[in-house]
Amino acid sequence: MKYLLDANTFIEAKNRYYNMTVCPAYWLWILQKFVAQDVASIAMVGDELRKGDDELAAWAKDNAGLFISIHDEDTQMCFATVANLVMAQSGGMKPGAVEEFLSGADPWLIAKAMATGATVVTHESYNPEKKKKFLIPNVCEAFGVTWMNTFDMLYKLEARFVLPA
């Protein structure tokens, strides 16, 4: 996979700019790019999305293959590296920040990107001054993992949502 999608990219798309009714082409494009091995996400993100009771949860259930396993040895080893860094930086963070970060999908998304050389796609922004919680871009930067937002990914993959003439 070239790009690994964070949960917030799906949620923001559904709630705002690529609503499933208004822009179904976006959702078909995601699936086409998965088949082409350009985009995916991880199983834990799929689990988060399927917890809902809306069209995104149904879509995530119908397209479970998009959410790939994190149980390979390389991802597991990379997760340990991510966890060690986060724990080493815990002193400057609010209480509970380490536990909150490590209990979610974010460190696994980063670990999978590290293991596969993929780019993480998220709507979080880099902010080295942030002390309330660990941010995906901050952790990615610490490991040299490339990250970007959805719109940059769409541009790089030359997405075109054009109505027929």
C-alpha positions in Angstrom: 0.0 0.0 0.0 1.2 3.5 -0.8 -1.3 5.3 1.5 -2.8 4.2 4.8 -6.0 6.1 5.8 -6.7 7.3 9.4 -10.3 7.0 10.7 -10.8 10.8 10.6 -10.3 10.8 6.8 -13.3 8.6 6.4 -15.4 10.4 9.0 -14.7 13.9 7.7 -15.4 12.8 4.1 -18.7 11.3 5.1 -19.8 14.2 7.3 -18.6 17.0 5.1 -17.0 17.2 1.6 -17.6 13.7 0.2 -21.0 12.8 1.7 -21.9 9.4 0.5 -25.1 10.6 -1.1 -23.6 13.7 -2.7 -20.4 12.2 -3.9 -20.6 8.4 -4.2 -17.7 8.6 -6.7 -15.3 9.3 -3.9 -16.2 6.1 -2.1 -16.0 4.1 -5.4 -12.6 5.7 -6.0 -11.3 4.5 -2.6 -12.3 1.0 -3.4 -10.7 1.1 -6.9 -7.5 2.4 -5.4 -7.6 -0.4 -2.8 -7.8 -3.0 -5.6 -4.9 -1.2 -7.3 -3.0 -1.5 -4.0 -2.7 2.3 -3.7 -4.8 2.8 -0.5 -5.9 0.8 2.5 -6.4 1.2 6.2 -5.9 -1.1 9.1 -8.3 -3.4 10.8 -8.5 -1.3 14.0 -9.7 1.7 11.9 -12.3 -0.6 10.4 -13.4 -1.6 13.8 -13.8 2.0 14.9 -15.9 2.8 11.8 -18.1 -0.2 12.2 -19.1 0.8 15.7 -21.3 3.5 14.3 -24.9 3.1 13.2 -24.8 5.1 10.0 -24.0 4.7 6.3 -20.2 4.8 6.9 -20.5 1.9 9.4 -22.5 -0.1 6.8 -19.9 0.8 4.1 -17.0 -0.3 6.3 -18.8 -3.6 7.0 -19.5 -4.1 3.3 -15.8 -3.4 2.4 -14.0 -5.2 5.2 -11.1 -6.1 2.9 -10.0 -2.5 2.8 -8.9 -2.8 6.4 -5.8 -4.8 6.5 -4.2 -6.9 9.3 -1.6 -5.5 11.8 -0.6 -9.0 13.0 2.5 -9.4 10.8 5.8 -9.5 12.5 7.2 -6.3 11.0 4.2 -4.2 12.1 4.4 -5.7 15.6 8.1 -4.8 15.9 7.4 -1.3 14.6 4.6 -0.9 17.1 7.0 -1.7 19.9 9.3 1.0 18.6 6.4 3.5 18.5 5.3 2.5 22.0 8.8 3.0 23.4 9.1 6.5 21.9 5.6 7.5 23.2 6.5 6.2 26.7 9.8 8.0 26.6 8.0 11.3 25.8 5.3 10.8 28.5 6.9 13.3 30.9 5.8 16.3 28.9 2.3 15.2 28.2 -0.9 15.4 30.2 -1.7 12.4 32.5 -3.3 9.5 30.5 -2.0 10.7 27.1 0.2 7.6 26.7 -2.6 5.2 27.5 -5.1 7.0 25.3 -2.7 7.0 22.3 -1.6 3.4 22.7 -5.1 2.0 23.2 -6.3 3.3 19.8 -5.6 2.7 16.2 -3.2 5.6 15.7 0.1 3.9 16.8 -0.8 0.8 14.8 -1.5 2.9 11.7 2.0 4.5 12.1 3.6 1.1 12.8 2.0 -0.4 9.6 3.3 2.6 7.6 6.7 2.1 9.1 6.6 -1.6 8.2 5.4 -1.1 4.6 6.9 2.3 3.7 3.4 3.7 3.2 2.3 7.3 3.8 -0.2 8.0 6.6 -3.2 10.0 5.5 -4.8 12.0 8.4 -6.5 15.3 9.0 -4.4 15.9 12.1 -1.8 18.6 11.9 1.8 18.6 13.0 2.1 20.6 16.2 5.3 19.9 18.2 4.0 22.1 21.0 0.9 19.9 21.6 1.1 18.4 25.1 -2.5 17.2 25.7 -2.3 14.2 23.3 0.0 12.5 20.9 -0.7 13.5 17.3 -0.1 11.2 14.3 2.0 13.7 12.4 4.2 14.4 15.5 5.0 10.7 15.9 5.4 10.2 12.2 8.0 13.0 12.1 9.9 11.3 14.9 10.3 8.2 12.7 10.6 9.9 9.3 7.2 8.4 8.2 5.6 10.5 5.5 2.1 11.8 6.3 -0.4 14.1 4.5 -4.0 15.0 4.4 -6.7 13.5 2.1 -6.5 16.4 -0.4 -2.8 15.9 -0.9 -3.3 12.2 -1.4 -6.1 12.8 -4.0 -3.8 15.2 -5.9 -0.8 12.7 -5.8 -3.1 9.9 -7.1 -4.6 12.2 -9.7 -8.2 11.6 -8.5 -10.9 13.1 -10.8 -14.5 13.2 -9.9 -16.0 14.4 -13.2 -19.6 14.4 -14.3 -20.1 13.0 -17.8 -20.7 15.6 -20.5 
